[in-house]
Amino acid sequence: MATEILLPRLGWTMQEGTFGEWLKRDGETVTVGDLLYTVESDKALNEVETLEDGILYIPPDAPKTGDVIPVGARLGYLLAPGESAPSGHADIAPKREPLSPQTAVLAPSEPIDATLPRVAPSQPIPAPIAKSIGKTIAPIPAISPRAQRIANELGVDWAHLRGSGSSGRIVERDVRAAFEAQTALSKTAAQTNAVEAESGLHNALPQVRRVIAARLSESAHTTAPVTLTTEVDATELVTLREQLRADTAAQDPFPTYTDLLAKLCAHALLEHPILNARFEGGTIVMGTSVHIGIATDTERGLLVPVVRDVHTKSVRQLASETRPLIERARAGKATGQELGGGTFTITNLGMFEIDAFTPIINLPECAILGVGRIVSKLIVIDGAREIAVRQMMYLSLTFDHRLVDGAPAARFLQRVKELITRPYLWLVGRE
């Protein structure tokens, strides 16, 4: 009997995906583990493996590149040798009933952060689903009966919520907060649609834009953000970069300011680990490694590719790694693993002549550093005994007050400022 190829759920919040391309040809024999097709979920491009052996049959009405398809949609079939294609294939419309979170959550990549403790699923995972993943299956969160009843009444999908009750349990206030955020987002979208309709401009919201909107809305409604801004003398950092540029071979990438800032932030995060933590289910989880996300402007929207283990790499290694990583993100080829698992984010708007701004925390991280442009200024230095032209830059640190207080966050930013002013401190390791 023919085996259906269905679109799996690739994350708790995934309801649909954008089909990429078939990686095998119609009629080609495939075996378990072969990469079968690509699909974009949230912001990541995933390569999905076949779960069974067989001969691939792609029906005429199979999704094409760019088609948005719901979770559970039938994409094609795997046939046994000599087996005929299913009859009536012309009307095999995609299934519109998405798989429930209780049935399966498929994770296409390794755990986002191997340094964080793993949580076992709260109930057994069906064997066929476990076989299909071979990776990580996210646990179903606990929820109080009252909260679940209210969620059903309000139409809130509670499976992806973070609980604030004991042991991370979802309680009534979590559901109501999610409902308020959902209502506010719907109201904003309705207002935007009304304006577009009046002007004769009405375009469907792209998948990436919807994900960005949902995540930023969640960040705004669940965190307690505070932004600290300071001005720093970056003259020595500018000098260091110019020296590195002069010493870099023509074929090798030389470090950007973001590369340099990522390295010194990693140094400061090791000294102030609370800024490298995350908030999960009412618990503060400390990261033992520094994985820094680089906010990247792309044609599809804001993406945040993650450079891993920054604290262990040299500046030249970072330069060689970040450039192709950012290029893959801009080309829409970044994987889910490359876009997840960050413990801290840097967003640099200096190239757009922005001095200071208020960045939004990239959940579930604790903080994000906003970087402004470097500007030549006449500065009074050395106790008002000297006036000189210096290269000045603003830094804006937004942090989650639920995890860290103002003074520890200020000390971290002060340390970053000190390392920018005297970059040789982090080059040698310590003062």
LUMKE-328240 format. One record per residue (C-alpha): x, y, z; residue in one letter; residue number from 1. Coordinates in steps of 0.1 Angstrom, whole numbers, plus 5000, padded with zeros to 4 digits. Example, Ala and Ser with C-alpha at 12.3 -4.5 7.8 and 13.67 -1.06 7.14 Angstrom:
      x      y      z   residuo   num
   5123   4955   5078         a     1
   5137   4989   5071         s     2
end
This chain:
      x      y      z   residuo   num
   5000   5000   5000         m     1
   5013   5035   4991         a     2
   5028   5055   5020         t     3
   5017   5091   5022         e     4
   5043   5118   5026         i     5
   5029   5144   5049         l     6
   5042   5178   5060         l     7
   5054   5174   5096         p     8
   5052   5200   5124         r     9
   5087   5214   5127         l    10
   5081   5234   5159         g    11
   5055   5242   5185         w    12
   5042   5273   5168         t    13
   5043   5260   5132         m    14
   5009   5258   5115         q    15
   5020   5259   5079         e    16
   5052   5261   5058         g    17
   5064   5273   5024         t    18
   5074   5245   5001         f    19
   5109   5247   4987         g    20
   5118   5219   4963         e    21
   5120   5182   4959         w    22
   5155   5168   4964         l    23
   5146   5135   4947         k    24
   5130   5130   4913         r    25
   5097   5115   4906         d    26
   5102   5078   4902         g    27
   5135   5077   4920         e    28
   5141   5050   4947         t    29
   5148   5064   4981         v    30
   5158   5049   5014         t    31
   5153   5059   5050         v    32
   5174   5089   5059         g    33
   5176   5103   5024         d    34
   5168   5140   5021         l    35
   5135   5142   5003         l    36
   5124   5179   5001         y    37
   5129   5213   5016         t    38
   5103   5235   5034         v    39
   5106   5268   5051         e    40
   5091   5269   5086         s    41
   5091   5301   5106         d    42
   5124   5317   5093         k    43
   5144   5286   5086         a    44
   5149   5264   5056         l    45
   5147   5227   5066         n    46
   5157   5196   5047         e    47
   5133   5168   5055         v    48
   5143   5132   5055         e    49
   5122   5103   5042         t    50
   5108   5080   5069         l    51
   5104   5049   5047         e    52
   5119   5031   5018         d    53
   5101   5033   4985         g    54
   5098   5048   4950         i    55
   5089   5085   4951         l    56
   5056   5094   4933         y    57
   5049   5131   4930         i    58
   5013   5136   4919         p    59
   5004   5164   4894         p    60
   4988   5185   4921         d    61
   5017   5183   4945         a    62
   5028   5217   4960         p    63
   5051   5238   4939         k    64
   5080   5260   4950         t    65
   5066   5289   4970         g    66
   5033   5273   4979         d    67
   5021   5277   5015         v    68
   5009   5244   5028         i    69
   4994   5235   5062         p    70
   5009   5210   5086         v    71
   4996   5176   5078         g    72
   4992   5183   5040         a    73
   4998   5154   5017         r    74
   5028   5161   4995         l    75
   5032   5128   4976         g    76
   5036   5090   4980         y    77
   5062   5063   4985         l    78
   5054   5032   4964         l    79
   5066   4997   4967         a    80
   5084   4982   4937         p    81
   5058   4973   4910         g    82
   5030   4992   4929         e    83
   5008   5015   4908         s    84
   5002   5051   4917         a    85
   4971   5057   4938         p    86
   4939   5062   4917         s    87
   4922   5095   4918         g    88
   4954   5114   4925         h    89
   4941   5145   4907         a    90
   4918   5154   4937         d    91
   4943   5147   4965         i    92
   4939   5181   4981         a    93
   4962   5189   5010         p    94
   4948   5179   5044         k    95
   4937   5210   5062         r    96
   4936   5195   5097         e    97
   4970   5203   5113         p    98
   4985   5177   5136         l    99
   4979   5187   5172         s   100
   5008   5195   5194         p   101
   4998   5165   5216         q   102
   5004   5142   5186         t   103
   5038   5153   5175         a   104
   5063   5181   5174         v   105
   5091   5175   5149         l   106
   5125   5192   5155         a   107
   5146   5192   5123         p   108
   5179   5200   5139         s   109
   5199   5192   5170         e   110
   5190   5208   5203         p   111
   5192   5246   5201         i   112
   5217   5249   5229         d   113
   5235   5218   5240         a   114
   5247   5236   5271         t   115
   5212   5239   5286         l   116
   5195   5210   5305         p   117
   5172   5189   5284         r   118
   5136   5181   5296         v   119
   5121   5147   5289         a   120
   5087   5146   5273         p   121
   5058   5146   5298         s   122
   5042   5116   5280         q   123
   5054   5087   5258         p   124
   5062   5095   5222         i   125
   5046   5072   5196         p   126
   5072   5050   5180         a   127
   5066   5061   5144         p   128
   5070   5097   5153         i   129
   5101   5091   5173         a   130
   5115   5072   5143         k   131
   5106   5100   5120         s   132
   5125   5125   5140         i   133
   5156   5109   5153         g   134
   5163   5142   5169         k   135
   5147   5162   5197         t   136
   5110   5162   5207         i   137
   5098   5191   5226         a   138
   5078   5184   5258         p   139
   5042   5193   5262         i   140
   5039   5220   5289         p   141
   5018   5214   5321         a   142
   4986   5235   5324         i   143
   4961   5239   5352         s   144
   4926   5227   5345         p   145
   4912   5262   5349         r   146
   4938   5277   5326         a   147
   4930   5250   5300         q   148
   4893   5257   5302         r   149
   4898   5295   5297         i   150
   4923   5288   5269         a   151
   4896   5268   5251         n   152
   4870   5295   5257         e   153
   4893   5323   5244         l   154
   4908   5303   5215         g   155
   4943   5305   5228         v   156
   4969   5279   5216         d   157
   4985   5272   5250         w   158
   5009   5246   5238         a   159
   5037   5271   5231         h   160
   5032   5293   5262         l   161
   5057   5297   5290         r   162
   5041   5291   5324         g   163
   5047   5314   5354         s   164
   5032   5290   5379         g   165
   5051   5265   5401         s   166
   5075   5243   5381         s   167
   5067   5263   5350         g   168
   5030   5253   5350         r   169
   5007   5274   5328         i   170
   4981   5292   5349         v   171
   4952   5315   5342         e   172
   4972   5347   5340         r   173
   4995   5333   5313         d   174
   4965   5324   5292         v   175
   4949   5358   5296         r   176
   4982   5376   5289         a   177
   4985   5356   5257         a   178
   4950   5364   5247         f   179
   4956   5401   5252         e   180
   4987   5400   5231         a   181
   4969   5380   5204         q   182
   4940   5405   5204         t   183
   4964   5435   5202         a   184
   4982   5419   5172         l   185
   4949   5411   5155         s   186
   4938   5447   5160         k   187
   4970   5461   5146         t   188
   4968   5438   5116         a   189
   4931   5448   5110         a   190
   4940   5485   5111         q   191
   4969   5479   5087         t   192
   4946   5460   5063         n   193
   4920   5488   5065         a   194
   4946   5514   5055         v   195
   4959   5492   5027         e   196
   4924   5486   5015         a   197
   4916   5523   5014         e   198
   4947   5530   4994         s   199
   4941   5500   4970         g   200
   4972   5482   4984         l   201
   4966   5449   5000         h   202
   4993   5422   5001         n   203
   4993   5389   5020         a   204
   5017   5390   5049         l   205
   5047   5368   5041         p   206
   5055   5339   5064         q   207
   5087   5354   5077         v   208
   5069   5387   5084         r   209
   5042   5369   5104         r   210
   5068   5351   5125         v   211
   5087   5383   5132         i   212
   5054   5400   5142         a   213
   5044   5372   5165         a   214
   5078   5370   5182         r   215
   5083   5407   5187         l   216
   5047   5409   5201         s   217
   5055   5381   5224         e   218
   5087   5398   5236         s   219
   5069   5431   5241         a   220
   5042   5415   5262         h   221
   5061   5389   5282         t   222
   5094   5407   5291         t   223
   5101   5436   5314         a   224
   5124   5455   5291         p   225
   5147   5483   5303         v   226
   5172   5501   5280         t   227
   5205   5516   5292         l   228
   5224   5539   5268         t   229
   5260   5551   5271         t   230
   5285   5569   5249         e   231
   5319   5552   5244         v   232
   5352   5563   5230         d   233
   5359   5538   5202         a   234
   5391   5554   5189         t   235
   5413   5524   5199         e   236
   5388   5500   5185         l   237
   5388   5518   5151         v   238
   5426   5518   5152         t   239
   5427   5480   5159         l   240
   5403   5473   5130         r   241
   5424   5493   5106         e   242
   5455   5474   5117         q   243
   5438   5441   5112         l   244
   5426   5452   5078         r   245
   5462   5461   5068         a   246
   5475   5428   5081         d   247
   5448   5406   5064         t   248
   5455   5387   5032         a   249
   5436   5399   5002         a   250
   5416   5366   4999         q   251
   5407   5365   5036         d   252
   5378   5385   5052         p   253
   5389   5411   5077         f   254
   5369   5416   5109         p   255
   5339   5439   5109         t   256
   5331   5461   5139         y   257
   5303   5436   5147         t   258
   5329   5408   5148         d   259
   5351   5428   5172         l   260
   5321   5437   5193         l   261
   5309   5400   5194         a   262
   5343   5389   5207         k   263
   5345   5416   5234         l   264
   5309   5410   5244         c   265
   5317   5373   5248         a   266
   5345   5382   5271         h   267
   5322   5405   5292         a   268
   5294   5378   5293         l   269
   5318   5353   5309         l   270
   5325   5379   5336         e   271
   5288   5387   5339         h   272
   5270   5354   5332         p   273
   5235   5366   5343         i   274
   5233   5385   5310         l   275
   5240   5352   5292         n   276
   5210   5335   5309         a   277
   5175   5328   5296         r   278
   5141   5326   5313         f   279
   5123   5293   5309         e   280
   5091   5282   5326         g   281
   5096   5305   5356         g   282
   5133   5294   5359         t   283
   5165   5312   5351         i   284
   5188   5289   5331         v   285
   5224   5299   5330         m   286
   5243   5293   5297         g   287
   5278   5280   5300         t   288
   5287   5289   5264         s   289
   5284   5322   5246         v   290
   5264   5319   5213         h   291
   5259   5354   5198         i   292
   5231   5362   5174         g   293
   5238   5388   5147         i   294
   5207   5407   5137         a   295
   5207   5407   5099         t   296
   5187   5427   5074         d   297
   5174   5406   5045         t   298
   5149   5410   5017         e   299
   5125   5387   5036         r   300
   5129   5405   5069         g   301
   5150   5405   5100         l   302
   5169   5372   5107         l   303
   5193   5365   5135         v   304
   5219   5339   5125         p   305
   5239   5327   5155         v   306
   5277   5324   5158         v   307
   5284   5296   5183         r   308
   5311   5294   5210         d   309
   5323   5330   5204         v   310
   5343   5329   5236         h   311
   5365   5301   5222         t   312
   5373   5317   5188         k   313
   5398   5343   5176         s   314
   5387   5374   5158         v   315
   5399   5361   5125         r   316
   5379   5329   5130         q   317
   5348   5350   5137         l   318
   5354   5370   5105         a   319
   5357   5338   5085         s   320
   5326   5323   5100         e   321
   5301   5352   5103         t   322
   5304   5364   5066         r   323
   5292   5331   5050         p   324
   5266   5326   5078         l   325
   5251   5361   5071         i   326
   5252   5354   5034         e   327
   5233   5322   5038         r   328
   5206   5340   5059         a   329
   5202   5367   5032         r   330
   5199   5340   5005         a   331
   5173   5322   5025         g   332
   5195   5291   5029         k   333
   5201   5293   5067         a   334
   5191   5262   5086         t   335
   5170   5261   5118         g   336
   5201   5254   5138         q   337
   5219   5284   5124         e   338
   5190   5307   5133         l   339
   5184   5294   5169         g   340
   5201   5288   5201         g   341
   5216   5323   5207         g   342
   5223   5334   5243         t   343
   5229   5371   5234         f   344
   5222   5393   5204         t   345
   5240   5423   5188         i   346
   5221   5446   5164         t   347
   5242   5472   5146         n   348
   5225   5501   5128         l   349
   5256   5523   5126         g   350
   5258   5518   5088         m   351
   5224   5536   5085         f   352
   5237   5567   5104         e   353
   5217   5558   5135         i   354
   5232   5570   5168         d   355
   5210   5553   5195         a   356
   5178   5532   5195         f   357
   5158   5508   5217         t   358
   5164   5472   5205         p   359
   5138   5445   5213         i   360
   5149   5414   5232         i   361
   5152   5383   5212         n   362
   5134   5357   5233         l   363
   5142   5337   5253         p   364
   5175   5356   5257         e   365
   5181   5380   5286         c   366
   5196   5410   5267         a   367
   5204   5426   5233         i   368
   5230   5452   5225         l   369
   5222   5480   5201         g   370
   5252   5496   5183         v   371
   5251   5531   5168         g   372
   5274   5547   5142         r   373
   5310   5559   5150         i   374
   5313   5596   5147         v   375
   5343   5620   5151         s   376
   5337   5644   5179         k   377
   5357   5671   5198         l   378
   5360   5656   5233         i   379
   5374   5670   5266         v   380
   5396   5643   5280         i   381
   5421   5637   5308         d   382
   5404   5657   5335         g   383
   5396   5687   5312         a   384
   5433   5693   5305         r   385
   5431   5682   5269         e   386
   5407   5685   5240         i   387
   5410   5660   5211         a   388
   5390   5646   5182         v   389
   5379   5611   5192         r   390
   5358   5584   5175         q   391
   5326   5582   5196         m   392
   5298   5556   5195         m   393
   5266   5550   5214         y   394
   5256   5516   5229         l   395
   5220   5507   5239         s   396
   5216   5476   5261         l   397
   5180   5463   5265         t   398
   5177   5437   5292         f   399
   5148   5417   5308         d   400
   5143   5431   5343         h   401
   5127   5397   5353         r   402
   5161   5381   5351         l   403
   5185   5409   5360         v   404
   5184   5442   5379         d   405
   5196   5475   5367         g   406
   5229   5476   5386         a   407
   5243   5443   5373         p   408
   5232   5452   5337         a   409
   5249   5486   5341         a   410
   5281   5469   5353         r   411
   5280   5446   5322         f   412
   5276   5476   5299         l   413
   5303   5495   5318         q   414
   5326   5465   5312         r   415
   5318   5464   5275         v   416
   5325   5501   5273         k   417
   5359   5496   5290         e   418
   5368   5468   5266         l   419
   5360   5490   5236         i   420
   5380   5519   5250         t   421
   5410   5496   5257         r   422
   5406   5466   5234         p   423
   5440   5451   5244         y   424
   5423   5441   5277         l   425
   5403   5414   5260         w   426
   5431   5405   5236         l   427
   5453   5395   5265         v   428
   5424   5380   5285         g   429
   5423   5400   5317         r   430
   5435   5433   5331         e   431
end
